[in-house]
Amino acid sequence: MSVIAVLSAAPAVAAAVRALTNEGCHVVPAQQLSQLIGVEGCRWARFARHWEELTLDRFMGDGGTYRFRRYGEYRLVVQSGELVLSPHGPFVQQREVNPLNGGVERHLDPLTTDFTGEPLLRDLLVSLGRIFAATTDGTDRWRVKVHPFRISAGHEVGLPTPEGRHRDGVTFIASLLIDRHNIGGGESTVYDHDGRTLLTTSLTEPGDLLLGDDRRTLHSVTPVHRRDATAAAHRDVLVMAYTVCDE
């Protein structure tokens, strides 16, 4: 799909491209995203079940046991819509980008085959690739790192961004809300490199999506806590990191 075709495909796409180009960040409400990728409420609910299959993150520099996740990486060709899962390997970030957990190989559990086989996931990754391609004047090939996260809140404070205000060392970053259960907090803020606040939002509906140009911005999320101390509590998100592929 050409850049012109992407921009004319839907007002929501054009709005996202303009905001990423001008401000470097944008929120796509759940209703708009659902219309864009053709998702009904029942499909979001089915997709959310995969978050019950996440495993404990054993590489937390703060010793926390509040984060559950899996990890995988794809190669995406936007023009053709080709999306290929790469062989599983460790997740590595530079310590300069992530002072808490960077500088080590994190051997995280892979995405499940049921998760990677979800049509919703494919539709989402390809649709975001088209937005990011349009924002970069047609960049066609991308590496996409996929991180389903669950941050639990209980005897520990749940920290969605334990490294604090940061960037991820990629081209674009996207955070999709899957579920909020019995929690308060979890407010997302995007900043420019001078520390000026560009956007503050609480993703509340399954399908609410926050987009950021990771080259130009930093982001953070406030801690989450239980509203009802007698019940389980968690915040589920899908983080998708797109990097221009030079191969």
C-alpha positions as CSV (number, residue, x, y, z in Angstrom):
1,M,0.0,0.0,0.0
2,S,1.5,3.4,-1.0
3,V,1.9,6.3,1.4
4,I,-0.9,8.2,-0.4
5,A,-3.2,5.1,-0.1
6,V,-2.4,4.8,3.6
7,L,-3.2,8.5,4.3
8,S,-6.5,8.3,2.4
9,A,-7.5,4.9,4.0
10,A,-9.0,6.4,7.2
11,P,-9.1,9.7,9.0
12,A,-7.7,7.9,12.1
13,V,-4.6,7.0,10.1
14,A,-4.1,10.5,8.8
15,A,-4.5,11.9,12.3
16,A,-1.9,9.5,13.7
17,V,0.6,10.3,10.9
18,R,0.1,14.1,11.4
19,A,0.5,13.9,15.2
20,L,3.6,11.7,15.0
21,T,5.1,14.0,12.5
22,N,4.4,17.2,14.4
23,E,4.3,16.3,18.1
24,G,6.0,12.9,18.1
25,C,3.1,11.1,20.0
26,H,-0.6,10.3,19.6
27,V,-3.4,8.4,21.3
28,V,-5.7,6.3,19.1
29,P,-9.0,5.6,21.1
30,A,-10.2,2.0,21.2
31,Q,-13.2,2.6,18.9
32,Q,-11.0,4.1,16.2
33,L,-8.4,1.3,16.4
34,S,-11.2,-1.3,16.3
35,Q,-12.6,0.3,13.2
36,L,-9.2,0.6,11.6
37,I,-8.3,-3.1,11.9
38,G,-11.9,-4.5,11.9
39,V,-12.0,-5.8,15.5
40,E,-15.2,-6.4,17.4
41,G,-15.4,-6.5,21.2
42,C,-15.5,-10.3,21.4
43,R,-12.1,-10.5,19.6
44,W,-10.5,-8.2,22.1
45,A,-11.8,-10.4,24.9
46,R,-10.4,-13.5,23.2
47,F,-7.1,-11.9,22.6
48,A,-6.8,-10.9,26.3
49,R,-6.9,-14.6,27.3
50,H,-3.2,-14.9,26.2
51,W,-2.1,-12.7,29.1
52,E,-3.0,-15.6,31.4
53,E,-0.1,-17.5,29.8
54,L,2.7,-14.9,30.6
55,T,5.6,-16.0,32.8
56,L,7.5,-14.2,35.5
57,D,10.2,-11.8,34.3
58,R,13.3,-13.2,36.0
59,F,15.6,-10.3,34.9
60,M,14.3,-7.4,37.0
61,G,17.2,-5.3,38.3
62,D,15.1,-4.2,41.2
63,G,14.4,-7.8,42.3
64,G,10.7,-7.3,41.7
65,T,8.3,-10.1,41.0
66,Y,5.4,-8.0,39.8
67,R,6.1,-8.3,36.0
68,F,5.0,-11.1,33.7
69,R,5.8,-11.2,30.0
70,R,6.9,-13.1,26.9
71,Y,8.9,-11.8,23.9
72,G,9.2,-12.3,20.2
73,E,10.5,-10.4,17.1
74,Y,9.1,-10.2,13.6
75,R,10.2,-8.9,10.2
76,L,7.6,-6.8,8.4
77,V,7.5,-5.7,4.8
78,V,4.8,-3.1,4.7
79,Q,4.2,-2.9,0.9
80,S,3.4,-6.7,0.6
81,G,2.1,-7.2,4.2
82,E,4.6,-9.9,4.7
83,L,5.0,-10.6,8.4
84,V,7.5,-13.3,9.5
85,L,8.3,-14.4,13.1
86,S,12.1,-14.5,13.6
87,P,13.9,-17.3,15.4
88,H,13.6,-16.8,19.1
89,G,16.6,-15.2,20.8
90,P,17.5,-13.1,23.8
91,F,16.2,-9.5,24.3
92,V,19.0,-7.0,24.7
93,Q,19.0,-3.3,25.4
94,Q,22.0,-1.0,25.9
95,R,22.5,0.1,29.5
96,E,22.5,3.7,28.3
97,V,18.8,3.1,27.2
98,N,17.8,1.0,30.2
99,P,20.0,1.6,33.2
100,L,17.9,-0.9,35.3
101,N,17.8,-4.0,33.1
102,G,20.1,-3.1,30.1
103,G,23.5,-4.5,29.3
104,V,22.5,-8.2,29.7
105,E,21.0,-10.9,27.5
106,R,17.5,-11.5,28.8
107,H,16.4,-15.0,27.9
108,L,12.6,-14.5,28.1
109,D,10.0,-17.1,27.3
110,P,8.9,-17.0,23.6
111,L,5.4,-16.0,22.4
112,T,3.1,-19.0,22.4
113,T,2.0,-20.4,19.0
114,D,-1.6,-19.6,19.9
115,F,-0.6,-16.0,20.4
116,T,1.4,-15.7,17.2
117,G,-1.4,-17.4,15.3
118,E,-4.0,-14.7,16.2
119,P,-5.3,-12.9,13.1
120,L,-5.8,-9.8,15.3
121,L,-2.1,-9.6,16.1
122,R,-1.2,-9.8,12.4
123,D,-3.8,-7.1,11.5
124,L,-2.5,-4.9,14.3
125,L,1.2,-5.2,13.4
126,V,0.7,-4.6,9.7
127,S,-1.7,-1.7,10.3
128,L,0.8,0.0,12.6
129,G,3.6,-0.6,10.1
130,R,1.6,1.3,7.5
131,I,1.2,4.2,9.8
132,F,4.9,4.3,10.6
133,A,5.8,3.8,6.9
134,A,3.7,6.9,6.1
135,T,5.3,8.9,8.9
136,T,8.8,8.1,7.5
137,D,7.9,8.8,3.8
138,G,7.5,5.2,2.8
139,T,10.0,3.1,4.8
140,D,9.1,-0.4,3.9
141,R,11.0,-2.9,6.0
142,W,10.8,-3.0,9.8
143,R,12.0,-5.2,12.8
144,V,9.1,-5.4,15.2
145,K,9.7,-6.5,18.8
146,V,6.6,-7.7,20.5
147,H,6.2,-7.6,24.3
148,P,3.0,-8.7,26.0
149,F,3.3,-7.5,29.7
150,R,1.2,-8.0,32.8
151,I,2.0,-5.7,35.8
152,S,0.5,-7.1,38.9
153,A,-0.4,-5.0,42.0
154,G,-0.4,-6.6,45.4
155,H,2.1,-6.8,48.2
156,E,4.5,-5.1,45.8
157,V,3.9,-1.8,44.0
158,G,3.5,-2.6,40.3
159,L,5.9,-0.5,38.2
160,P,5.0,-0.4,34.4
161,T,8.2,1.5,33.7
162,P,10.6,0.5,36.5
163,E,13.5,2.2,34.7
164,G,11.7,5.5,35.0
165,R,11.4,8.1,32.3
166,H,13.1,6.6,29.2
167,R,13.2,5.8,25.6
168,D,13.6,2.3,24.1
169,G,16.3,2.8,21.5
170,V,13.9,2.1,18.6
171,T,12.2,4.2,15.9
172,F,8.6,4.0,17.0
173,I,7.0,2.6,20.2
174,A,3.3,1.6,20.6
175,S,1.6,0.6,23.8
176,L,-1.8,-1.1,23.6
177,L,-4.1,-1.5,26.6
178,I,-5.4,-5.1,26.9
179,D,-7.0,-5.0,30.4
180,R,-7.1,-3.0,33.6
181,H,-8.4,-5.1,36.5
182,N,-8.9,-3.7,40.0
183,I,-6.1,-1.1,39.7
184,G,-5.6,2.6,40.2
185,G,-2.7,4.6,38.6
186,G,-1.0,3.6,35.4
187,E,-1.0,7.1,33.9
188,S,1.2,7.4,30.8
189,T,3.2,10.6,30.0
190,V,5.3,11.4,26.9
191,Y,8.0,14.1,27.1
192,D,10.4,15.8,24.7
193,H,14.1,15.6,25.2
194,D,14.0,18.9,27.1
195,G,11.6,17.4,29.7
196,R,8.5,19.2,28.4
197,T,5.3,17.2,28.8
198,L,3.8,16.5,25.4
199,L,0.9,14.2,26.4
200,T,-0.6,12.6,29.5
201,T,-3.2,9.9,29.3
202,S,-4.6,7.0,31.2
203,L,-5.4,4.1,28.7
204,T,-8.6,2.8,30.1
205,E,-10.5,0.8,27.4
206,P,-9.2,-2.4,25.8
207,G,-7.8,-1.2,22.5
208,D,-6.7,2.2,23.6
209,L,-3.3,2.8,21.9
210,L,-0.5,5.2,22.6
211,L,2.0,5.9,19.8
212,G,5.4,7.6,20.2
213,D,8.3,8.5,18.0
214,D,11.1,7.0,20.1
215,R,13.8,9.0,18.4
216,R,12.3,12.3,19.6
217,T,10.5,11.5,22.9
218,L,10.7,9.7,26.3
219,H,7.9,8.1,28.2
220,S,6.9,6.8,31.6
221,V,3.9,5.2,33.4
222,T,3.0,5.8,37.0
223,P,2.8,2.9,39.4
224,V,-0.3,0.8,39.7
225,H,-2.0,-0.2,43.0
226,R,-5.0,-2.4,44.0
227,R,-8.3,-0.7,44.6
228,D,-9.7,-3.7,46.5
229,A,-6.9,-5.1,48.7
230,T,-8.7,-8.4,48.9
231,A,-8.7,-9.1,45.1
232,A,-6.1,-9.7,42.4
233,A,-5.1,-6.7,40.4
234,H,-3.2,-6.2,37.1
235,R,-2.6,-4.0,34.1
236,D,-2.1,-5.8,30.8
237,V,-0.5,-4.1,27.8
238,L,1.0,-5.1,24.5
239,V,4.2,-3.1,23.7
240,M,5.3,-3.1,20.1
241,A,8.7,-1.6,19.2
242,Y,9.4,-0.8,15.5
243,T,12.9,-0.2,14.2
244,V,13.8,0.6,10.6
245,C,15.4,-2.5,9.1
246,D,18.5,-1.8,7.0
247,E,18.9,-5.4,5.7
